[in-house]
Amino acid sequence: MELLNGKFSRRKAARNLLTVGAAGVVAASLAEAEPPQPHMQAALRALQNADNQLKAAEPDKAGHREKALQLVGEAIGQVQAGIQAGNK
């Protein structure tokens, strides 16, 4: 709107340009950065998927489905603890 009113500030234009440039540099560095612990994150997603699949399965498996759900739940907890420990 300042341009329409005939008011143009080089200082404001430079500040805006620097702000946009800095934001672009930050965004680019974040886009290139690998997520922390990518293998642990992938393992966590796989375990969560396994948990969802086991929950959706028919329960008539002579107790094996329930045991698998328990073990997968424990594994999820261990992977989450490992991620937290690795982030320190």
VOBA-1610 file (N, C-alpha, C; in pm, whole numbers, padded with zeros to 5 digits, always signed):
BEGIN
Met+00081-00119+00000Met+00000+00000+00000Met+00086+00126+00000Glu+00206+00115+00053Glu+00292+00232+00058Glu+00326+00281-00082Leu+00338+00189-00176Leu+00368+00229-00312Leu+00253+00306-00373Leu+00130+00267-00341Leu+00014+00336-00396Leu+00001+00477-00339Asn+00046+00497-00219Asn+00039+00628-00156Asn+00158+00715-00193Gly+00248+00664-00275Gly+00364+00742-00314Gly+00474+00740-00211Lys+00462+00659-00108Lys+00563+00650-00003Lys+00642+00521-00023Phe+00768+00536-00051Phe+00854+00419-00069Phe+00978+00439+00015Ser+01003+00344+00101Ser+01118+00352+00188Ser+01219+00246+00146Arg+01337+00291+00108Arg+01442+00196+00072Arg+01482+00113+00193Arg+01479+00174+00308Arg+01516+00103+00431Arg+01418-00012+00457Lys+01288+00017+00443Lys+01188-00088+00464Lys+01199-00195+00357Ala+01224-00156+00235Ala+01238-00253+00127Ala+01359-00342+00151Ala+01470-00284+00195Ala+01590-00364+00224Ala+01565-00458+00340Arg+01498-00409+00443Arg+01467-00493+00560Arg+01378-00611+00518Asn+01278-00584+00437Asn+01189-00690+00391Asn+01264-00792+00305Leu+01352-00743+00221Leu+01431-00832+00136Leu+01522-00920+00220Leu+01586-00862+00322Leu+01672-00941+00410Leu+01592-01043+00490Thr+01474-01005+00533Thr+01389-01098+00609Thr+01349-01217+00522Val+01306-01189+00400Val+01267-01295+00309Val+01388-01383+00275Gly+01501-01322+00254Gly+01623-01398+00224Gly+01664-01489+00338Ala+01659-01436+00460Ala+01694-01516+00577Ala+01597-01632+00595Ala+01470-01606+00574Ala+01370-01712+00586Ala+01395-01820+00481Gly+01435-01779+00363Gly+01465-01876+00257Gly+01585-01962+00291Val+01687-01903+00349Val+01806-01979+00388Val+01770-02081+00496Val+01692-02039+00594Val+01651-02131+00701Val+01566-02243+00643Ala+01472-02211+00558Ala+01385-02313+00498Ala+01467-02412+00415Ala+01563-02362+00340Ala+01646-02450+00258Ala+01731-02542+00344Ser+01786-02490+00453Ser+01869-02575+00538Ser+01784-02680+00608Leu+01662-02646+00646Leu+01574-02743+00709Leu+01529-02850+00610Ala+01506-02810+00487Ala+01462-02905+00385Ala+01571-03006+00353Glu+01697-02962+00358Glu+01808-03051+00327Glu+01847-03137+00447Ala+01812-03094+00566Ala+01852-03166+00686Ala+01781-03300+00695Glu+01856-03401+00730Glu+01800-03534+00748Glu+01730-03537+00883Pro+01614-03603+00892Pro+01547-03610+01021Pro+01636-03680+01122Pro+01627-03643+01250Pro+01712-03708+01350Pro+01679-03857+01358Gln+01784-03938+01358Gln+01772-04083+01372Gln+01675-04145+01270Pro+01704-04131+01143Pro+01610-04177+01040Pro+01580-04327+01048His+01677-04409+01087His+01652-04553+01093His+01561-04588+01211Met+01582-04520+01323Met+01495-04543+01439Met+01354-04495+01408Gln+01342-04382+01339Gln+01210-04331+01302Gln+01140-04427+01207Ala+01215-04483+01112Ala+01157-04580+01018Ala+01113-04706+01093Ala+01195-04751+01187Ala+01159-04869+01266Ala+01032-04842+01347Leu+01022-04723+01403Leu+00903-04688+01481Leu+00778-04690+01393Arg+00788-04633+01273Arg+00673-04635+01181Arg+00635-04778+01144Ala+00735-04864+01121Ala+00708-05003+01085Ala+00640-05075+01201Leu+00685-05052+01322Leu+00624-05116+01438Leu+00481-05066+01460Gln+00460-04936+01439Gln+00325-04882+01454Gln+00232-04941+01348Asn+00284-04961+01228Asn+00205-05025+01123Asn+00174-05170+01161Ala+00273-05240+01214Ala+00251-05378+01258Ala+00145-05383+01368Asp+00151-05289+01461Asp+00053-05282+01569Asp-00088-05264+01511Asn-00102-05174+01416Asn-00232-05150+01353Asn-00283-05274+01279Gln-00193-05343+01210Gln-00232-05464+01137Gln-00274-05575+01233Leu-00200-05591+01341Leu-00235-05693+01440Leu-00370-05663+01505Lys-00396-05537+01532Lys-00525-05499+01592Lys-00640-05526+01495Ala-00614-05514+01365Ala-00718-05536+01265Ala-00739-05684+01234Ala-00642-05769+01274Ala-00651-05912+01244Ala-00758-05980+01330Glu-00808-06092+01281Glu-00904-06172+01358Glu-00836-06223+01485Pro-00909-06226+01595Pro-00846-06263+01722Pro-00828-06413+01745Asp-00875-06497+01657Asp-00870-06642+01682Asp-00735-06703+01640Lys-00631-06672+01715Lys-00496-06718+01680Lys-00431-06791+01797Ala-00511-06853+01883Ala-00462-06930+01997Ala-00373-06846+02089Gly-00404-06718+02101Gly-00329-06630+02191Gly-00205-06568+02129His-00167-06609+02010His-00046-06557+01947His-00061-06411+01904Arg-00178-06374+01857Arg-00203-06235+01819Arg-00187-06145+01940Glu-00246-06183+02052Glu-00237-06103+02173Glu-00093-06090+02220Lys-00018-06199+02215Lys+00123-06195+02254Lys+00203-06106+02160Ala+00173-06116+02030Ala+00241-06030+01932Ala+00209-05883+01958Leu+00084-05853+01991Leu+00047-05715+02024Leu+00125-05665+02145Gln+00139-05751+02244Gln+00214-05713+02364Gln+00361-05685+02329Leu+00422-05776+02254Leu+00563-05761+02219Leu+00588-05640+02129Val+00499-05617+02034Val+00513-05500+01946Val+00498-05372+02028Gly+00404-05372+02122Gly+00388-05255+02210Gly+00514-05228+02290Glu+00576-05336+02342Glu+00701-05319+02415Glu+00812-05268+02323Ala+00817-05320+02202Ala+00918-05276+02105Ala+00900-05129+02071Ile+00776-05086+02055Ile+00750-04944+02028Ile+00804-04860+02142Gly+00777-04901+02264Gly+00828-04827+02380Gly+00979-04822+02384Gln+01045-04934+02349Gln+01191-04936+02349Gln+01249-04846+02240Val+01189-04848+02123Val+01237-04761+02014Val+01218-04615+02051Gln+01104-04581+02109Gln+01081-04443+02152Gln+01183-04401+02258Ala+01211-04490+02352Ala+01313-04460+02454Ala+01450-04444+02391Gly+01481-04526+02291Gly+01608-04514+02221Gly+01619-04382+02147Ile+01512-04340+02085Ile+01513-04210+02014Ile+01538-04098+02113Gln+01469-04102+02226Gln+01489-03997+02328Gln+01632-03998+02379Ala+01687-04118+02404Ala+01825-04127+02453Ala+01923-04074+02349Gly+01896-04104+02223Gly+01985-04057+02116Gly+01978-03908+02091Asn+01868-03845+02132Asn+01851-03701+02111Asn+01918-03618+02220Lys+01970-03682+02322Lys+02033-03607+02432Lys+02173-03570+02400
//
